[in-house]
Amino acid sequence: SFRTDPMGLSIIVDRGTVPTPSLPFDLCTPDQQAFFPGPPSGVVGLCTGDFDFLPGSPHQIAATQVQRASRGKLWAFKGFSNGLKQNATYVTDSRIDLADHITANFVPGVSTSLTTTPGGLKVQIDGVTSAPPYNFVWGEGETHHLTAPATQTDASGRVWQFAGWFQAGKTVTDSGIDISVPVGAGSLAATAVYKVLGQVQVTSNPPGLNFTLDGAPCTTPCTLNRASG
């Protein structure tokens, strides 16, 4: 028997989405899809969220990470009551005289927006680098690790140097920070702030001559990106 907390959300069993009832384990909402038009004679019909599995059989269980309840509130999946996490393998008990009761636990979701100044640069979130925009729903109490590259080059070839993370009115100069999702927050935001480096272009007449700039070889035309001053 599968339920969710809060009740009435859905889970995924063996890669199929399964609705769960808004009722506790000891009450039954008949599953009209399990036996249509009805269970065979002498067989008790299944309740919504219930399965008959072979003893000791493995099954993959998961949940859509973010779900919206009937009243519009966002919920983020945290884990199952038996200690399993997302896309874990659940093995049924060998006893057939007892039902397994498994609850998928959710926590309130917080809309989270991560941005960069200037826009369009990349950041790493929990070890994964992807392209913006960075909009998520994270669960209350979760902690996520953000990392901003020391320098980035934009589409026009200008180099930007990391200056700090701005979040909740404070600036942190460390490129890697842990951000915690507060309880009761309506939203969460953080910005990776960058400053553009000065740019010097070195040419020669004729072009293609060899120089040494700051100890490095350069064949003209060359471009230097350095901090102002």
N, CA and C of each residue as an Amber inpcrd file, in Angstrom:
protein
   687
   0.8510000  -1.1890000   0.0000000   0.0000000   0.0000000   0.0000000
   0.8800000   1.2310000   0.0000000   0.6530000   2.1290000  -0.9560000
   1.4120000   3.3670000  -1.0630000   0.5140000   4.5520000  -0.7370000
   1.0500000   5.4820000   0.0400000   0.3810000   6.7400000   0.3310000
   1.4290000   7.8450000   0.2320000   0.9720000   9.0870000   0.2770000
   1.8880000  10.2300000   0.2860000   1.5660000  11.1160000   1.4810000
   2.5370000  11.8620000   1.9210000   2.3620000  12.8610000   2.9800000
   2.8800000  14.1920000   2.4530000   1.9690000  15.1450000   2.1190000
   0.5230000  15.1040000   2.3320000  -0.1620000  14.1120000   1.3970000
  -1.3760000  13.6880000   1.7880000  -2.0850000  12.6660000   1.0330000
  -2.6010000  13.2090000  -0.2950000  -2.7880000  12.2680000  -1.2220000
  -3.4010000  12.6170000  -2.4930000  -2.4470000  12.9670000  -3.6110000
  -1.1180000  12.9310000  -3.3740000  -0.1540000  13.1640000  -4.4530000
   0.0890000  11.8410000  -5.1830000   0.9670000  11.8480000  -6.1720000
   1.2180000  10.6450000  -6.9660000   2.6340000  10.1390000  -6.7370000
   2.8350000   8.8610000  -7.0520000   4.1540000   8.2380000  -6.9890000
   4.4110000   7.5410000  -8.3230000   5.6020000   6.9760000  -8.4620000
   5.9650000   6.2280000  -9.6570000   6.4020000   4.8370000  -9.2250000
   5.7220000   3.8200000  -9.7030000   6.0470000   2.4300000  -9.3800000
   6.3450000   1.6980000 -10.6810000   7.5550000   1.1370000 -10.7610000
   7.9720000   0.4290000 -11.9800000   7.7320000   1.2860000 -13.2180000
   8.1070000   2.5740000 -13.0920000   8.0920000   3.5670000 -14.1770000
   6.6790000   3.9720000 -14.6090000   5.6850000   3.6200000 -13.8330000
   4.3230000   4.0440000 -14.1290000   3.8040000   4.9620000 -13.0360000
   3.1360000   6.0570000 -13.4260000   2.6020000   7.0060000 -12.4530000
   1.3630000   6.4200000 -11.7830000   1.3500000   6.4930000 -10.4490000
   0.2700000   5.8930000  -9.6630000  -0.3390000   6.9640000  -8.7730000
  -1.6420000   7.2300000  -8.8800000  -2.2810000   8.1590000  -7.9410000
  -2.4410000   7.5060000  -6.5810000  -2.4630000   8.2990000  -5.5430000
  -2.7190000   7.7800000  -4.1990000  -3.9410000   8.4960000  -3.6300000
  -4.6960000   7.8230000  -2.7720000  -5.9350000   8.4160000  -2.2630000
  -5.6710000   9.4320000  -1.1590000  -6.6690000  10.2610000  -0.9250000
  -6.6180000  11.2020000   0.1940000  -7.2350000  10.5600000   1.4300000
  -6.8370000   9.3150000   1.6870000  -7.3560000   8.5430000   2.8090000
  -6.2060000   7.8100000   3.4790000  -6.2810000   7.5570000   4.7830000
  -5.2290000   6.7940000   5.4690000  -5.2260000   5.3340000   5.0320000
  -4.2340000   4.5740000   5.5370000  -4.0500000   3.1970000   5.0880000
  -5.2590000   2.3040000   5.3790000  -5.9710000   2.5780000   6.4510000
  -7.0450000   1.6640000   6.8450000  -8.3660000   1.9420000   6.1180000
  -8.3770000   2.9090000   5.2110000  -9.5610000   3.1880000   4.4100000
  -9.2500000   2.9630000   2.9400000 -10.2720000   2.5560000   2.1920000
 -10.0320000   2.1270000   0.8100000 -10.8280000   2.9620000  -0.1790000
 -10.1220000   3.4200000  -1.2170000 -10.7800000   3.9740000  -2.3990000
 -10.6220000   2.9470000  -3.5120000 -11.6990000   2.2800000  -3.9500000
 -11.5590000   1.2190000  -4.9580000 -10.8450000   1.7140000  -6.2110000
  -9.9120000   0.9080000  -6.6930000  -9.1710000   1.2360000  -7.9150000
  -9.9300000   0.6630000  -9.0990000 -10.6540000   1.5030000  -9.8080000
 -11.5000000   1.0430000 -10.8980000 -10.6870000   0.5360000 -12.0870000
  -9.3960000   0.9180000 -12.1540000  -8.5650000   0.5050000 -13.2840000
  -7.8940000  -0.8470000 -13.0540000  -7.8270000  -1.2890000 -11.7940000
  -7.0910000  -2.5190000 -11.5010000  -7.8100000  -3.7440000 -12.0570000
  -9.1080000  -3.8250000 -11.8380000  -9.9010000  -4.9280000 -12.3830000
 -11.1440000  -4.3360000 -13.0400000 -11.1490000  -4.2550000 -14.3400000
 -12.2940000  -3.6660000 -15.0230000 -13.0520000  -4.7560000 -15.7710000
 -14.3860000  -4.8700000 -15.6350000 -15.2790000  -3.9760000 -14.8850000
 -15.3770000  -4.3000000 -13.4010000 -14.6880000  -5.3380000 -12.9320000
 -14.7060000  -5.6790000 -11.5180000 -13.7680000  -6.8310000 -11.2730000
 -13.4150000  -7.0950000 -10.0040000 -12.5030000  -8.1940000  -9.7060000
 -13.1640000  -9.5480000  -9.9660000 -12.3800000 -10.5670000 -10.2450000
 -12.9500000 -11.9060000 -10.4320000 -13.6670000 -12.3690000  -9.1650000
 -14.5300000 -13.3130000  -9.3190000 -15.2830000 -13.8400000  -8.1870000
 -14.3480000 -14.3770000  -7.1190000 -14.5530000 -13.9470000  -5.8870000
 -13.7380000 -14.4150000  -4.7690000 -12.4680000 -13.6350000  -4.5620000
 -12.1870000 -12.6330000  -5.4200000 -10.9770000 -11.8220000  -5.2960000
 -11.3750000 -10.4270000  -4.8140000 -10.7350000  -9.9810000  -3.7400000
 -11.0080000  -8.6540000  -3.2040000 -10.3700000  -7.6010000  -4.1190000
 -11.1510000  -6.6090000  -4.5100000 -10.6250000  -5.5660000  -5.3770000
  -9.5500000  -4.7350000  -4.6910000  -8.6000000  -4.2790000  -5.4750000
  -7.5180000  -3.4630000  -4.9230000  -7.9990000  -2.0490000  -4.6440000
  -7.3750000  -1.4120000  -3.6550000  -7.6120000  -0.0080000  -3.3890000
  -6.6440000   0.8300000  -4.2380000  -6.9990000   2.0870000  -4.4760000
  -6.0960000   2.9840000  -5.1700000  -4.7930000   3.1070000  -4.3750000
  -3.6530000   2.9370000  -5.0470000  -2.3550000   2.9840000  -4.3760000
  -1.8910000   1.6520000  -3.8460000  -2.6770000   0.5820000  -4.0740000
  -2.3160000  -0.7440000  -3.5710000  -1.9090000  -1.6580000  -4.7260000
  -1.0360000  -2.6200000  -4.4200000  -0.5720000  -3.5940000  -5.3980000
  -0.5160000  -4.9670000  -4.7550000  -0.6750000  -5.9960000  -5.5660000
  -0.3680000  -7.3670000  -5.1610000   0.9350000  -7.7540000  -5.8470000
   2.0180000  -7.8460000  -5.0740000   3.3280000  -8.1900000  -5.6230000
   3.7450000  -9.5720000  -5.1290000   4.5630000 -10.2300000  -5.9140000
   5.1280000 -11.5040000  -5.4790000   6.0530000 -11.2800000  -4.2850000
   6.0450000 -12.1790000  -3.3030000   6.9720000 -12.0480000  -2.1740000
   8.4230000 -12.0160000  -2.6540000   9.1910000 -11.0510000  -2.1320000
  10.6060000 -10.9460000  -2.4680000  10.8930000 -10.3830000  -3.8370000
   9.8930000  -9.8200000  -4.5190000  10.1250000  -9.2900000  -5.8670000
  10.6090000  -7.8460000  -5.7990000  11.5350000  -7.4440000  -6.7110000
  12.0600000  -6.0720000  -6.7130000  11.2010000  -5.1470000  -7.5660000
  11.0790000  -3.8980000  -7.1280000  10.3050000  -2.8990000  -7.8580000
  10.9680000  -1.5400000  -7.6940000  11.0120000  -0.7720000  -8.7770000
  11.5860000   0.5710000  -8.7170000  10.5100000   1.5560000  -8.2810000
  10.7980000   2.3410000  -7.2550000   9.8390000   3.3260000  -6.7720000
  10.4840000   4.7050000  -6.8030000   9.6570000   5.7040000  -7.1110000
  10.1280000   7.0840000  -7.2270000   8.9140000   7.9950000  -7.0870000
   9.1530000   9.2820000  -7.2740000   8.0660000  10.2610000  -7.2640000
   8.5000000  11.4500000  -8.1100000   7.5510000  12.0470000  -8.8050000
   7.8460000  13.3090000  -9.4830000   8.3690000  14.2960000  -8.4530000
   9.5340000  14.9050000  -8.7240000  10.2460000  15.6700000  -7.7000000
   9.4130000  16.8110000  -7.1410000   8.6780000  17.5040000  -7.9950000
   7.8650000  18.6350000  -7.5520000   6.4260000  18.3850000  -7.9800000
   5.4940000  18.5090000  -7.0400000   4.0810000  18.3030000  -7.3400000
   3.2660000  19.4460000  -6.7370000   2.1510000  19.7060000  -7.3790000
   1.2690000  20.7700000  -6.9250000  -0.0070000  20.1470000  -6.3680000
  -0.3250000  20.4640000  -5.1390000  -1.5180000  19.9350000  -4.5010000
  -2.7600000  20.5910000  -5.0820000  -3.9230000  20.0650000  -4.6900000
  -5.1820000  20.5360000  -5.2670000  -5.4070000  22.0210000  -5.0390000
  -4.8890000  22.5710000  -3.9470000  -5.0710000  23.9900000  -3.6610000
  -3.9350000  24.8520000  -4.1990000  -3.0560000  24.2560000  -5.0080000
  -2.0010000  25.0280000  -5.6620000  -0.6830000  25.0750000  -4.9310000
  -0.5940000  24.5080000  -3.7360000   0.6530000  24.5530000  -2.9820000
   1.6690000  23.5860000  -3.5940000   2.9300000  24.0200000  -3.6540000
   4.0090000  23.1990000  -4.2010000   4.6100000  22.3120000  -3.1220000
   4.9110000  21.0660000  -3.4980000   5.5380000  20.1130000  -2.5920000
   6.7330000  19.4700000  -3.2770000   7.8300000  19.2960000  -2.5390000
   9.0590000  18.7000000  -3.0680000   9.2940000  17.3480000  -2.4060000
   9.5880000  16.3410000  -3.2190000   9.7940000  14.9870000  -2.7110000
  11.0540000  14.9190000  -1.8580000  10.9450000  14.2380000  -0.7040000
  12.0740000  14.1050000   0.2190000  12.5870000  12.6760000   0.2980000
  11.6960000  11.7080000   0.3470000  12.1080000  10.3100000   0.4540000
  10.9520000   9.4570000   0.9360000  11.1730000   8.1400000   0.9480000
  10.1450000   7.2040000   1.3670000  10.3070000   6.8450000   2.8370000
   9.1990000   6.4190000   3.4440000   9.1960000   6.1200000   4.8810000
  10.0640000   4.9200000   5.2270000  10.3810000   4.0710000   4.2420000
  11.2600000   2.9260000   4.5040000  12.7320000   3.2600000   4.2850000
  13.0480000   4.5570000   4.1170000  14.4380000   4.9900000   3.9810000
  14.9430000   5.0550000   2.5570000  14.1560000   4.6140000   1.5880000
  14.5960000   4.6480000   0.2010000  14.4420000   6.0450000  -0.3800000
  15.2830000   6.3310000  -1.3720000  15.2660000   7.6330000  -2.0340000
  14.7430000   7.4840000  -3.4630000  14.9670000   8.5270000  -4.2510000
  14.4630000   8.5720000  -5.6190000  15.0210000   7.4340000  -6.4620000
  14.1400000   6.7570000  -7.2220000  14.5160000   5.6860000  -8.1590000
  15.2600000   4.5430000  -7.4720000  14.8540000   4.2320000  -6.2460000
  15.4630000   3.1320000  -5.5110000  14.7090000   1.8330000  -5.7960000
  15.3370000   0.7070000  -5.4670000  14.7130000  -0.5960000  -5.6530000
  14.1140000  -1.0690000  -4.3320000  12.8130000  -1.2670000  -4.3320000
  12.0940000  -1.7630000  -3.1650000  11.8400000  -3.2540000  -3.3560000
  12.1740000  -4.0610000  -2.3540000  11.9710000  -5.5060000  -2.4040000
  10.8560000  -5.8580000  -1.4300000   9.8290000  -6.5150000  -1.9140000
   8.6890000  -6.8350000  -1.0670000   9.0620000  -7.8330000   0.0170000
   8.3110000  -7.7890000   1.1080000   8.5320000  -8.6980000   2.2240000
   8.1400000 -10.1160000   1.8100000   8.7600000 -11.0940000   2.4410000
   8.4530000 -12.4890000   2.1130000   7.1710000 -12.9730000   2.7820000
   6.6950000 -12.2460000   3.7920000   5.4590000 -12.6370000   4.4720000
   4.2480000 -12.1730000   3.6480000   3.2640000 -13.0510000   3.5110000
   2.0760000 -12.7090000   2.7430000   0.8800000 -12.4220000   3.6440000
   1.0790000 -12.5160000   4.9740000  -0.0240000 -12.2420000   5.8920000
  -0.0220000 -10.8000000   6.3830000   0.9880000 -10.0080000   5.9660000
   1.0790000  -8.6110000   6.3590000   1.2330000  -7.7360000   5.1180000
   0.5870000  -6.5930000   5.1580000   0.7330000  -5.6320000   4.0530000
   1.8850000  -4.6780000   4.3500000   2.6660000  -4.3530000   3.3330000
   3.6890000  -3.3110000   3.4660000   3.0200000  -1.9490000   3.3000000
   3.3190000  -1.0270000   4.2120000   2.7970000   0.3340000   4.1350000
   3.9670000   1.2780000   3.8910000   3.9690000   1.9420000   2.7490000
   5.0660000   2.8220000   2.3630000   4.4990000   4.2050000   2.0590000
   5.1080000   5.2190000   2.6740000   4.6670000   6.5990000   2.4740000
   5.7610000   7.3910000   1.7690000   5.3910000   8.0940000   0.7070000
   6.3010000   9.0410000   0.0500000   6.1550000  10.3900000   0.7400000
   7.2170000  10.8380000   1.3760000   7.1750000  12.0680000   2.1660000
   7.5990000  13.2690000   1.3280000   6.8340000  14.3350000   1.4530000
   7.1170000  15.5870000   0.7580000   7.2500000  16.7090000   1.7760000
   7.9840000  17.7470000   1.3820000   8.1040000  18.9630000   2.1970000
   7.6320000  20.1410000   1.3450000   7.1850000  21.2250000   1.9810000
   6.7530000  22.3930000   1.1930000   7.8440000  22.8620000   0.2400000
   7.4490000  23.1960000  -0.9770000   8.4080000  23.6420000  -1.9780000
   8.5500000  25.1510000  -1.9990000   9.7680000  25.6030000  -2.2670000
  10.0750000  27.0360000  -2.3220000  10.5990000  27.3600000  -3.7210000
   9.9400000  28.2910000  -4.4100000  10.3910000  28.7060000  -5.7360000
  11.7370000  29.4190000  -5.6160000  12.7270000  28.9310000  -6.3400000
  14.0980000  29.4300000  -6.2290000  14.5960000  29.9210000  -7.5780000
  15.2180000  31.0920000  -7.5900000  15.7620000  31.6660000  -8.8150000
  17.2300000  32.0180000  -8.5920000  18.1040000  31.4880000  -9.4410000
  19.5230000  31.8050000  -9.4150000  19.8620000  32.5740000 -10.6870000
  20.5330000  33.6960000 -10.5340000  20.8600000  34.5410000 -11.6710000
  22.3320000  34.9300000 -11.6370000  22.7970000  35.5560000 -12.7250000
  24.1490000  36.1000000 -12.7820000  24.0720000  37.5500000 -13.2590000
  25.0370000  38.3290000 -12.8260000  25.2000000  39.7020000 -13.2950000
  26.5960000  39.8380000 -13.8960000  26.6680000  40.0200000 -15.2550000
  25.5670000  40.1520000 -16.2180000  24.8550000  38.8290000 -16.4470000
  23.6920000  38.8750000 -17.0700000  22.9270000  37.6710000 -17.3270000
  23.5710000  36.7940000 -18.3850000  23.1780000  35.5220000 -18.3780000
  23.6350000  34.6030000 -19.4090000  24.8930000  33.8370000 -19.0740000
  25.5390000  34.1170000 -17.9210000  26.7160000  33.3470000 -17.5320000
  26.2720000  32.0420000 -16.8680000  27.2210000  31.1490000 -16.6220000
  26.9080000  29.8300000 -16.0870000  27.3690000  29.6930000 -14.6430000
  26.6460000  28.8700000 -13.8950000  27.0470000  28.4910000 -12.5490000
  26.8650000  26.9860000 -12.4070000  27.5140000  26.4480000 -11.3990000
  27.4220000  25.0140000 -11.1150000  26.5320000  24.8150000  -9.8930000
  25.5560000  23.9180000 -10.0150000  24.5950000  23.6690000  -8.9470000
  24.6710000  22.2040000  -8.5650000  25.0650000  21.9590000  -7.3180000
  25.2050000  20.5830000  -6.8170000  26.0830000  19.7460000  -7.7410000
  27.1740000  20.3610000  -8.2150000  28.1430000  19.6420000  -9.0300000
  27.8010000  19.5440000 -10.4980000  26.6910000  20.1340000 -10.9250000
  26.2620000  20.0330000 -12.3270000  26.2240000  21.4320000 -12.9300000
  26.8730000  21.5940000 -14.0910000  26.8540000  22.8610000 -14.8150000
  25.8860000  22.7560000 -15.9840000  24.9430000  23.6800000 -16.0300000
  23.9830000  23.7040000 -17.1320000  23.7690000  25.1500000 -17.5530000
  23.0580000  25.3250000 -18.6500000  22.8320000  26.6770000 -19.1610000
  21.6630000  27.3370000 -18.4370000  21.7060000  28.6810000 -18.2710000
  20.5750000  29.3810000 -17.6630000  19.3550000  29.3180000 -18.5950000
  18.1450000  29.6040000 -18.0620000  17.8540000  30.1450000 -16.7280000
  17.8660000  29.0680000 -15.6480000  18.0730000  29.4950000 -14.4020000
  18.1250000  28.5900000 -13.2690000  16.9230000  28.8560000 -12.3680000
  15.8440000  28.1430000 -12.6270000  14.6340000  28.2720000 -11.8240000
  14.2500000  26.8940000 -11.2980000  14.0930000  26.7800000  -9.9920000
  13.8390000  25.4940000  -9.3520000  12.7420000  25.6310000  -8.3110000
  12.2480000  24.4880000  -7.8750000  11.4490000  24.4030000  -6.6520000
  12.2040000  23.4690000  -5.7270000  12.7560000  24.0260000  -4.6570000
  13.5100000  23.2480000  -3.6720000  12.7020000  23.0960000  -2.3970000
  12.9060000  21.9830000  -1.7070000  12.1630000  21.7180000  -0.4940000
  12.7130000  22.4690000   0.7040000  11.8020000  22.8670000   1.6000000
  12.2240000  23.5370000   2.8290000  13.2200000  22.6610000   3.5890000
  14.2900000  23.2960000   4.0900000  15.2980000  22.5880000   4.8680000
  16.4000000  21.9620000   4.0490000  16.2650000  21.9330000   2.7060000
  17.3170000  21.3760000   1.8630000  18.5280000  22.3170000   1.8220000
  19.6970000  21.7440000   1.5500000  20.9170000  22.5260000   1.3530000
  21.5050000  22.1800000  -0.0060000  21.8430000  23.2070000  -0.7730000
  22.4060000  23.0070000  -2.1050000  23.7240000  23.7810000  -2.2160000
  24.6560000  23.2140000  -2.9850000  25.9870000  23.8320000  -3.1380000
  26.0670000  24.5370000  -4.4880000  26.4480000  25.8140000  -4.4470000
  26.5900000  26.6270000  -5.6540000  28.0580000  26.9670000  -5.8640000
  28.5090000  26.8750000  -7.1080000  29.8880000  27.2140000  -7.4480000
  29.8880000  28.1060000  -8.6810000  30.5950000  29.2250000  -8.5940000
  30.7330000  30.1440000  -9.7230000  32.1670000  30.0640000 -10.2540000
  32.3610000  29.8510000 -11.5610000  33.7150000  29.8480000 -12.1170000
  34.4340000  31.1670000 -11.8400000  35.7570000  31.1060000 -11.6770000
  36.5320000  32.3110000 -11.3730000  36.4380000  33.3360000 -12.4980000
  36.4620000  32.8780000 -13.7430000  36.3200000  33.7710000 -14.9010000
  35.4290000  33.0970000 -15.9330000  34.7430000  33.9300000 -16.7180000
  33.9270000  33.4390000 -17.8220000  34.0450000  34.4100000 -18.9920000
  33.9030000  33.8860000 -20.1980000  33.9730000  34.6910000 -21.4070000
  32.6030000  34.7550000 -22.0510000  32.1250000  35.9610000 -22.3400000
  30.8010000  36.0930000 -22.9360000  30.8810000  35.9490000 -24.4470000
  29.7290000  36.0940000 -25.1100000  29.6530000  35.8650000 -26.5540000
  30.4820000  36.8510000 -27.3500000  30.7650000  38.0350000 -26.7830000
  31.5420000  39.0440000 -27.5080000  33.0380000  38.9360000 -27.2460000
  33.4490000  37.9570000 -26.4270000  34.8640000  37.7670000 -26.1470000
  35.3830000  38.5030000 -24.9290000  34.5180000  39.2210000 -24.2130000
  34.9550000  39.9000000 -23.0000000  35.0050000  38.9030000 -21.8570000
  36.0090000  39.0660000 -20.9950000  36.2240000  38.1610000 -19.8590000
  35.6790000  38.8060000 -18.5940000  34.9240000  38.0260000 -17.8260000
  34.3150000  38.4920000 -16.5850000  34.9040000  37.7320000 -15.4120000
  35.2020000  38.4590000 -14.3440000  35.8260000  37.8720000 -13.1440000
  34.8170000  37.8490000 -11.9940000  34.7540000  36.7010000 -11.3180000
  33.8000000  36.5580000 -10.2220000  34.1070000  37.5270000  -9.0930000
  33.0490000  38.1860000  -8.5900000  33.2110000  39.1480000  -7.5000000
  32.5570000  38.6800000  -6.2060000  31.4610000  37.9260000  -6.3040000
  30.8200000  37.4560000  -5.0800000  29.3990000  36.9880000  -5.3300000
  28.8750000  36.2550000  -4.3480000  27.4760000  35.8380000  -4.3540000
  26.6700000  36.8470000  -3.5420000  25.5630000  37.3110000  -4.1080000
  24.6660000  38.2170000  -3.3920000  23.3860000  37.4750000  -3.0710000
  23.0910000  37.3710000  -1.7660000  21.8980000  36.6330000  -1.3470000
  21.4190000  37.1740000  -0.0140000  20.1130000  37.4680000   0.0520000
  19.4740000  37.9770000   1.2740000  20.1610000  39.2360000   1.7860000
  20.5500000  40.1310000   0.8680000  21.1400000  41.4000000   1.2550000
  22.5990000  41.3440000   1.6430000  23.2390000  40.1890000   1.5020000
  24.6460000  40.0360000   1.8690000  25.4400000  39.5250000   0.6820000
  26.7270000  39.9110000   0.6470000  27.6250000  39.4550000  -0.4090000
  28.7020000  38.5730000   0.1870000  28.8900000  37.3940000  -0.4080000
  29.9300000  36.4470000   0.0050000  30.9030000  36.3120000  -1.1530000
  32.1850000  36.5130000  -0.8780000  33.1860000  36.5110000  -1.9580000
  33.6740000  35.1130000  -2.3140000  33.3630000  34.0960000  -1.4940000
  33.7600000  32.7330000  -1.8430000  32.9990000  32.2870000  -3.0840000
  33.7070000  31.6470000  -4.0160000  33.0490000  31.2060000  -5.2480000
  32.1230000  30.0240000  -5.0190000  32.3890000  29.2180000  -3.9860000
  31.5420000  28.0780000  -3.6520000  30.8390000  28.3100000  -2.3300000
  29.5180000  28.2350000  -2.3290000  28.7580000  28.4540000  -1.1040000
  27.6740000  27.3900000  -0.9740000  27.2520000  27.1430000   0.2630000
  26.0890000  26.3090000   0.5400000  24.9140000  27.2210000   0.8360000
  23.7940000  26.9620000   0.1840000  22.6000000  27.7660000   0.3830000
  21.5090000  26.8790000   0.9650000  20.9360000  27.2980000   2.0730000
  19.8940000  26.5300000   2.7450000  18.5310000  27.1440000   2.4360000
  17.5620000  26.2730000   2.1960000  16.2080000  26.7330000   1.8950000
  15.4790000  26.9550000   3.2170000  15.1070000  28.1840000   3.5230000
  14.4770000  28.4650000   4.8160000  13.0540000  27.9210000   4.8870000
  12.6200000  27.6710000   6.1050000  11.2590000  27.1980000   6.3380000
  10.3120000  28.3960000   6.3110000   9.2140000  28.2630000   5.5930000
   8.2140000  29.3180000   5.5490000   8.4810000  30.4100000   4.5450000
   9.5340000  30.2750000   3.7400000   9.8540000  31.3100000   2.7500000
   8.9760000  31.1530000   1.5180000   8.4930000  32.2550000   1.0010000
   7.7000000  32.1970000  -0.2230000   8.5620000  31.9950000  -1.4540000
   9.7950000  32.4980000  -1.4090000  10.6980000  32.3770000  -2.5440000
  12.1370000  32.5160000  -2.0540000  13.0780000  32.1990000  -2.9320000
  14.5020000  32.2560000  -2.6110000  15.2500000  32.6930000  -3.8550000
  16.2600000  33.5580000  -3.6670000  17.0240000  34.0540000  -4.8140000
  18.4760000  34.2570000  -4.4240000  19.3730000  34.0530000  -5.3790000
  20.7980000  34.3170000  -5.1950000  21.3760000  34.7260000  -6.5450000
  22.3790000  35.6190000  -6.5120000  22.9750000  36.1410000  -7.7440000
  24.4870000  36.0460000  -7.6840000  25.0860000  35.4840000  -8.7340000
  26.5390000  35.4850000  -8.8850000  26.9370000  36.7600000  -9.6180000
  27.6910000  37.6240000  -8.9430000  28.0430000  38.9350000  -9.4850000
  29.4450000  38.8660000 -10.1020000  29.5550000  39.3420000 -11.3350000
  30.8300000  39.3640000 -12.0400000  31.1780000  40.7980000 -12.4380000
  32.4940000  41.0610000 -12.5620000  32.9860000  42.3430000 -13.0440000
  33.8270000  42.1100000 -14.2960000  33.6520000  42.9800000 -15.2810000
  34.3550000  42.8030000 -16.5370000  35.8270000  43.1760000 -16.3720000
  36.7050000  42.4090000 -17.0000000  38.1300000  42.7200000 -16.9990000
  38.4450000  43.7290000 -18.1110000  39.4530000  44.5620000 -17.8560000
  39.9250000  45.4480000 -18.9080000  40.5250000  44.6440000 -20.0480000
  40.4460000  45.1730000 -21.2480000  40.9360000  44.4490000 -22.4160000
  41.8710000  45.3370000 -23.2310000  43.0430000  44.7910000 -23.5490000
  44.0310000  45.4920000 -24.3580000  44.3530000  44.6430000 -25.5810000
  44.2810000  45.2570000 -26.7510000  44.6100000  44.5590000 -27.9810000
  45.9490000  45.0840000 -28.5000000  46.8530000  44.1710000 -28.7440000
  48.1980000  44.5030000 -29.2110000  48.3320000  44.0670000 -30.6670000
  48.6450000  45.0180000 -31.5300000  48.8210000  44.7140000 -32.9490000
  50.2050000  45.1820000 -33.3830000  50.5690000  44.8220000 -34.5860000
  51.8530000  45.2740000 -35.1260000  51.6870000  45.4940000 -36.6260000
  52.5630000  46.2740000 -37.1740000  52.5800000  46.5250000 -38.6030000
  53.9780000  46.2040000 -39.1280000  54.1550000  45.0710000 -39.8100000
  53.1260000  44.1440000 -40.2970000  52.6330000  43.2350000 -39.1620000
  51.4530000  42.6030000 -39.3180000  50.9660000  41.6690000 -38.3100000
  51.7380000  40.3590000 -38.3560000  51.5310000  39.5240000 -37.3470000
  52.1560000  38.2060000 -37.3130000  53.5440000  38.2040000 -36.7200000
  53.9540000  39.2880000 -36.0270000  55.2590000  39.3060000 -35.3730000
  55.1510000  38.7100000 -33.9750000  56.2800000  38.2330000 -33.4700000
  56.3060000  37.5550000 -32.1760000  56.7740000  38.5060000 -31.0790000
  55.9990000  38.5530000 -29.9940000  56.3340000  39.3650000 -28.8270000
  56.1910000  38.5110000 -27.5700000  56.6770000  39.0690000 -26.4730000
  56.4460000  38.4660000 -25.1620000  55.6870000  39.4690000 -24.3240000
  54.4740000  39.0690000 -23.8630000  53.6250000  39.9400000 -23.0500000
  53.3650000  39.2660000 -21.7130000  53.7910000  39.9440000 -20.6360000
  53.6430000  39.3690000 -19.2920000  54.2550000  37.9840000 -19.2000000
  55.3740000  37.7840000 -19.8750000  56.1030000  36.5170000 -19.8000000
  55.5570000  35.4260000 -20.6890000  54.5290000  35.7120000 -21.4950000
  53.9440000  34.6930000 -22.3610000  54.1600000  35.0790000 -23.8140000
  54.4070000  34.0920000 -24.6840000  54.5960000  34.4060000 -26.1040000
  53.3050000  34.9010000 -26.7330000  53.4200000  35.8080000 -27.6790000
  52.2560000  36.3870000 -28.3520000  52.6240000  36.6520000 -29.7980000
  51.8000000  36.1710000 -30.6990000  51.9370000  36.4760000 -32.1130000
  50.8160000  37.4170000 -32.4930000  51.1460000  38.6120000 -32.9140000
  50.1310000  39.6370000 -33.1560000  49.1730000  39.2280000 -34.2830000
  47.8780000  39.6540000 -34.1270000  47.3250000  40.4770000 -33.0380000
  47.0570000  39.6550000 -31.7790000  47.2590000  40.2580000 -30.6090000
  47.0700000  39.5840000 -29.3280000  46.0450000  40.3610000 -28.4950000
  45.3720000  39.6560000 -27.6100000  44.4020000  40.2690000 -26.7210000
  44.7470000  39.9190000 -25.2780000  44.8360000  40.9390000 -24.4340000
  45.0840000  40.7440000 -23.0080000  43.8280000  41.1450000 -22.2340000
  43.4250000  40.2840000 -21.3020000  42.3270000  40.6060000 -20.3900000
  42.9150000  40.6890000 -18.9890000  42.8470000  41.8850000 -18.4010000
  43.4650000  42.1160000 -17.0980000  42.5370000  42.9620000 -16.2360000
  42.7140000  42.8440000 -14.9280000  41.9350000  43.6640000 -14.0160000
  42.2910000  45.1320000 -14.2170000  41.3170000  46.0000000 -14.0170000
  41.5540000  47.4310000 -14.1880000  42.6680000  47.9060000 -13.2720000
  43.5350000  48.7630000 -13.8060000  44.6410000  49.2860000 -13.0330000
  45.9520000  48.5160000 -13.1740000
